[in-house]
Amino acid sequence: MDPLTIEIAGGIVDGPLPFDAAINAEVGRITHPDSPVAGQANVLVVPNMETGDMLVKQLHFLADADVAGIVLGAHVPVILTNATDSPRTRLASAALALLLAHAQGHL
């Protein structure tokens, strides 16, 4: 498997979708009525580290969300954490890295 390819068994992928259409059912229904995931996305992919950092901080501070940070495309999973991460966030990032390592055949 190409290191930039990840298989998502049973998952539905769609996009790009604006943030509001990805997470809000009413906005998704109105603006992207043909999307199978609009309004119910549970994974958000961003184009670069700066965008990801901004999104994570907004979700954490404005929505009290638990987040997990990982870089895709490396030969092995790379966990992203920062000094203000909660133990739960650090555990979620480590669990995600473990799942990715297993899927890539490293375990």
C-alpha positions as protocol buffer text, in pm:
chain_id: "A"
residue {
  index: 1
  type: MET
  ca { x: 0 y: 0 z: 0 }
}
residue {
  index: 2
  type: ASP
  ca { x: 123 y: 345 z: -91 }
}
residue {
  index: 3
  type: PRO
  ca { x: 215 y: 533 z: 233 }
}
residue {
  index: 4
  type: LEU
  ca { x: -21 y: 815 z: 130 }
}
residue {
  index: 5
  type: THR
  ca { x: -315 y: 578 z: 86 }
}
residue {
  index: 6
  type: ILE
  ca { x: -536 y: 479 z: 375 }
}
residue {
  index: 7
  type: GLU
  ca { x: -817 y: 230 z: 342 }
}
residue {
  index: 8
  type: ILE
  ca { x: -1132 y: 316 z: 530 }
}
residue {
  index: 9
  type: ALA
  ca { x: -1340 y: -1 z: 552 }
}
residue {
  index: 10
  type: GLY
  ca { x: -1708 y: 78 z: 577 }
}
residue {
  index: 11
  type: GLY
  ca { x: -1647 y: 452 z: 576 }
}
residue {
  index: 12
  type: ILE
  ca { x: -1807 y: 709 z: 352 }
}
residue {
  index: 13
  type: VAL
  ca { x: -1582 y: 989 z: 228 }
}
residue {
  index: 14
  type: ASP
  ca { x: -1702 y: 1311 z: 69 }
}
residue {
  index: 15
  type: GLY
  ca { x: -1569 y: 1656 z: 19 }
}
residue {
  index: 16
  type: PRO
  ca { x: -1447 y: 1910 z: 18 }
}
residue {
  index: 17
  type: LEU
  ca { x: -1725 y: 2046 z: 237 }
}
residue {
  index: 18
  type: PRO
  ca { x: -1730 y: 2379 z: 420 }
}
residue {
  index: 19
  type: PHE
  ca { x: -1700 y: 2333 z: 797 }
}
residue {
  index: 20
  type: ASP
  ca { x: -2061 y: 2433 z: 867 }
}
residue {
  index: 21
  type: ALA
  ca { x: -2197 y: 2192 z: 605 }
}
residue {
  index: 22
  type: ALA
  ca { x: -1977 y: 1911 z: 737 }
}
residue {
  index: 23
  type: ILE
  ca { x: -2097 y: 1932 z: 1097 }
}
residue {
  index: 24
  type: ASN
  ca { x: -2444 y: 2092 z: 1094 }
}
residue {
  index: 25
  type: ALA
  ca { x: -2732 y: 1877 z: 963 }
}
residue {
  index: 26
  type: GLU
  ca { x: -2953 y: 2168 z: 858 }
}
residue {
  index: 27
  type: VAL
  ca { x: -2674 y: 2353 z: 675 }
}
residue {
  index: 28
  type: GLY
  ca { x: -2559 y: 2026 z: 514 }
}
residue {
  index: 29
  type: ARG
  ca { x: -2912 y: 1946 z: 395 }
}
residue {
  index: 30
  type: ILE
  ca { x: -2960 y: 2292 z: 244 }
}
residue {
  index: 31
  type: THR
  ca { x: -2619 y: 2350 z: 85 }
}
residue {
  index: 32
  type: HIS
  ca { x: -2509 y: 1995 z: -5 }
}
residue {
  index: 33
  type: PRO
  ca { x: -2829 y: 1788 z: -36 }
}
residue {
  index: 34
  type: ASP
  ca { x: -2659 y: 1513 z: -239 }
}
residue {
  index: 35
  type: SER
  ca { x: -2373 y: 1459 z: 7 }
}
residue {
  index: 36
  type: PRO
  ca { x: -2390 y: 1133 z: 203 }
}
residue {
  index: 37
  type: VAL
  ca { x: -2195 y: 1285 z: 497 }
}
residue {
  index: 38
  type: ALA
  ca { x: -2302 y: 1651 z: 506 }
}
residue {
  index: 39
  type: GLY
  ca { x: -2408 y: 1743 z: 857 }
}
residue {
  index: 40
  type: GLN
  ca { x: -2270 y: 1428 z: 1016 }
}
residue {
  index: 41
  type: ALA
  ca { x: -1897 y: 1422 z: 946 }
}
residue {
  index: 42
  type: ASN
  ca { x: -1692 y: 1273 z: 1229 }
}
residue {
  index: 43
  type: VAL
  ca { x: -1347 y: 1312 z: 1073 }
}
residue {
  index: 44
  type: LEU
  ca { x: -1222 y: 1642 z: 934 }
}
residue {
  index: 45
  type: VAL
  ca { x: -915 y: 1652 z: 710 }
}
residue {
  index: 46
  type: VAL
  ca { x: -724 y: 1978 z: 667 }
}
residue {
  index: 47
  type: PRO
  ca { x: -473 y: 2080 z: 400 }
}
residue {
  index: 48
  type: ASN
  ca { x: -186 y: 2189 z: 624 }
}
residue {
  index: 49
  type: MET
  ca { x: -56 y: 2215 z: 982 }
}
residue {
  index: 50
  type: GLU
  ca { x: -159 y: 2577 z: 1032 }
}
residue {
  index: 51
  type: THR
  ca { x: -520 y: 2508 z: 934 }
}
residue {
  index: 52
  type: GLY
  ca { x: -525 y: 2198 z: 1153 }
}
residue {
  index: 53
  type: ASP
  ca { x: -386 y: 2386 z: 1452 }
}
residue {
  index: 54
  type: MET
  ca { x: -646 y: 2658 z: 1412 }
}
residue {
  index: 55
  type: LEU
  ca { x: -932 y: 2407 z: 1376 }
}
residue {
  index: 56
  type: VAL
  ca { x: -823 y: 2202 z: 1677 }
}
residue {
  index: 57
  type: LYS
  ca { x: -795 y: 2508 z: 1900 }
}
residue {
  index: 58
  type: GLN
  ca { x: -1135 y: 2636 z: 1788 }
}
residue {
  index: 59
  type: LEU
  ca { x: -1298 y: 2299 z: 1857 }
}
residue {
  index: 60
  type: HIS
  ca { x: -1127 y: 2272 z: 2194 }
}
residue {
  index: 61
  type: PHE
  ca { x: -1185 y: 2622 z: 2325 }
}
residue {
  index: 62
  type: LEU
  ca { x: -1523 y: 2703 z: 2167 }
}
residue {
  index: 63
  type: ALA
  ca { x: -1690 y: 2361 z: 2176 }
}
residue {
  index: 64
  type: ASP
  ca { x: -1501 y: 2188 z: 2460 }
}
residue {
  index: 65
  type: ALA
  ca { x: -1427 y: 1909 z: 2212 }
}
residue {
  index: 66
  type: ASP
  ca { x: -1187 y: 1622 z: 2261 }
}
residue {
  index: 67
  type: VAL
  ca { x: -946 y: 1605 z: 1970 }
}
residue {
  index: 68
  type: ALA
  ca { x: -674 y: 1377 z: 1841 }
}
residue {
  index: 69
  type: GLY
  ca { x: -385 y: 1498 z: 1629 }
}
residue {
  index: 70
  type: ILE
  ca { x: -187 y: 1292 z: 1382 }
}
residue {
  index: 71
  type: VAL
  ca { x: 10 y: 1361 z: 1065 }
}
residue {
  index: 72
  type: LEU
  ca { x: -78 y: 1142 z: 768 }
}
residue {
  index: 73
  type: GLY
  ca { x: 166 y: 1059 z: 492 }
}
residue {
  index: 74
  type: ALA
  ca { x: 474 y: 984 z: 701 }
}
residue {
  index: 75
  type: HIS
  ca { x: 632 y: 637 z: 702 }
}
residue {
  index: 76
  type: VAL
  ca { x: 517 y: 594 z: 1061 }
}
residue {
  index: 77
  type: PRO
  ca { x: 241 y: 775 z: 1253 }
}
residue {
  index: 78
  type: VAL
  ca { x: 341 y: 1113 z: 1394 }
}
residue {
  index: 79
  type: ILE
  ca { x: 140 y: 1233 z: 1695 }
}
residue {
  index: 80
  type: LEU
  ca { x: 67 y: 1604 z: 1734 }
}
residue {
  index: 81
  type: THR
  ca { x: 29 y: 1737 z: 2086 }
}
residue {
  index: 82
  type: ASN
  ca { x: 76 y: 2069 z: 2256 }
}
residue {
  index: 83
  type: ALA
  ca { x: 138 y: 2186 z: 2610 }
}
residue {
  index: 84
  type: THR
  ca { x: -228 y: 2255 z: 2683 }
}
residue {
  index: 85
  type: ASP
  ca { x: -357 y: 1912 z: 2575 }
}
residue {
  index: 86
  type: SER
  ca { x: -555 y: 1718 z: 2832 }
}
residue {
  index: 87
  type: PRO
  ca { x: -461 y: 1359 z: 2922 }
}
residue {
  index: 88
  type: ARG
  ca { x: -771 y: 1248 z: 2728 }
}
residue {
  index: 89
  type: THR
  ca { x: -650 y: 1429 z: 2415 }
}
residue {
  index: 90
  type: ARG
  ca { x: -303 y: 1277 z: 2446 }
}
residue {
  index: 91
  type: LEU
  ca { x: -455 y: 931 z: 2487 }
}
residue {
  index: 92
  type: ALA
  ca { x: -681 y: 982 z: 2185 }
}
residue {
  index: 93
  type: SER
  ca { x: -381 y: 1085 z: 1972 }
}
residue {
  index: 94
  type: ALA
  ca { x: -181 y: 782 z: 2087 }
}
residue {
  index: 95
  type: ALA
  ca { x: -475 y: 549 z: 2018 }
}
residue {
  index: 96
  type: LEU
  ca { x: -517 y: 694 z: 1669 }
}
residue {
  index: 97
  type: ALA
  ca { x: -144 y: 648 z: 1601 }
}
residue {
  index: 98
  type: LEU
  ca { x: -165 y: 286 z: 1718 }
}
residue {
  index: 99
  type: LEU
  ca { x: -460 y: 216 z: 1487 }
}
residue {
  index: 100
  type: LEU
  ca { x: -278 y: 377 z: 1195 }
}
residue {
  index: 101
  type: ALA
  ca { x: 45 y: 185 z: 1266 }
}
residue {
  index: 102
  type: HIS
  ca { x: -152 y: -139 z: 1275 }
}
residue {
  index: 103
  type: ALA
  ca { x: -330 y: -53 z: 946 }
}
residue {
  index: 104
  type: GLN
  ca { x: 7 y: 25 z: 785 }
}
residue {
  index: 105
  type: GLY
  ca { x: 148 y: -311 z: 893 }
}
residue {
  index: 106
  type: HIS
  ca { x: 400 y: -173 z: 1144 }
}
residue {
  index: 107
  type: LEU
  ca { x: 258 y: -385 z: 1427 }
}
